[in-house]
Amino acid sequence: MKDHAGTINRYVPGRSIAEISEEYNIPVDSIIKLGSNENPLGASPEAMRAINEDARGISVYPASDASDLRDAISEYTGYPAERIVAGAGVDGVIDTLMRMLMPGEAIVPIPTFSYYAISAQAHHGTVVFVPRDRDFVIDPEDILSQTTDETRVVFLCSPNNPSGNLIPKSDLQTILEGLDGCNTTVFLDEAYIEFSKVSMLRLAAEYDNLVVGRTLSKAFGLAGLRVGYAVMSEEMGGEYMECATPFSVSSLAIAAGIAALKDPEHLKRSVDLVKSGRKRLMEIPFRVYPSEANFVLVDVSPHRSGEVCDFLARRGIIVRDCSSFRGAGDFLVRVSIGTPDQNERVVEAFFELLEVSGA
Ligand SMILES: Cc1ncc(COP(=O)(O)O)c(C=O)c1O
């Protein structure tokens, strides 16, 4: 078991305010955290109220199948609750899926969110990494050509973390149709979909081999509570429940998740803030990739990403060094969209970098 654990790459999280405060001797209050794609407005006040009200009940186990939460997600997505599963973040959902689908091969187009590979490997799977092109676009034919009889899952992410681009519907359909009858599931991660123009959720009604994962960590501001879900075929949903840990969503997460889903005003405020802030961050004076998510990816070359993150951290700004993303190289930095004031600080700091370096 120890040997197996030693073969898995550890997940590298964004840096915390406490860490940066200690390392650079900066007061906690003056640090801004734009490294983990969190919601700058925080959670919906309705979610906070629900947590307070439900706090009295935490000595009692929650519903094992999170049925009330799944009903609320059903209302939000338009899919019946039988086709919805919920977990401790979409990470938790991915992990249960891997428990169900591995061992076997997992295809992961890179660079992308690193937990797909970690979870597949942790469940004794083999990961096949397929590079994206220079603009982080996937080649559906290339992906299909890498599949074998052993391929159990293809991970796709739209908008992709860290590049922010969407998968065109036709590319997704090419992959789904190419894998028809192959015992291979396509997991489409739509963690950032609320910030984007187009969801592919509708395709789950047409393709039984498609699972669409979503989260309440981003647009709904509940990252600390851990609530994620996925839409899948009813048959797969039944198998999933057999593999899931009982009570995988806590009672407070259920209560807050329901309240957040029923607060469209907070969702709209959060999405509008991201959309306007995204425009401002496009003015960072380096190559900024167009994004459909709550972050932008910046090519900081000729500087190395680590140096740039350090430069910004000294000014109390946490961003994400993407060198820990397999296949991303050493020149990419991801910046989450913050409040207008935070965005100004970031843009100014990048201008300062340009001036100091004369690049
Ligand atoms: C693409 C993607 N999927 C999933 C997650 C994790 O989501 P959750 O907090 O629901 O586990 C993240 C978090 O950054 C992400 O970027």
The ligand as an ORCA input file, in Angstrom:
! r2SCAN-3c Opt
* xyz 0 1
  C     -11.744     22.049    -12.986
  C     -11.964     21.830    -11.540
  N     -12.696     20.794    -11.141
  C     -12.924     20.577     -9.841
  C     -12.400     21.402     -8.864
  C     -12.656     21.084     -7.439
  O     -13.956     21.420     -7.115
  P     -14.577     21.066     -5.712
  O     -14.233     22.168     -4.777
  O     -16.035     20.964     -5.981
  O     -14.000     19.751     -5.279
  C     -11.638     22.494     -9.229
  C     -11.076     23.356     -8.193
  O     -10.317     24.244     -8.385
  C     -11.397     22.700    -10.594
  O     -10.642     23.708    -11.013
*
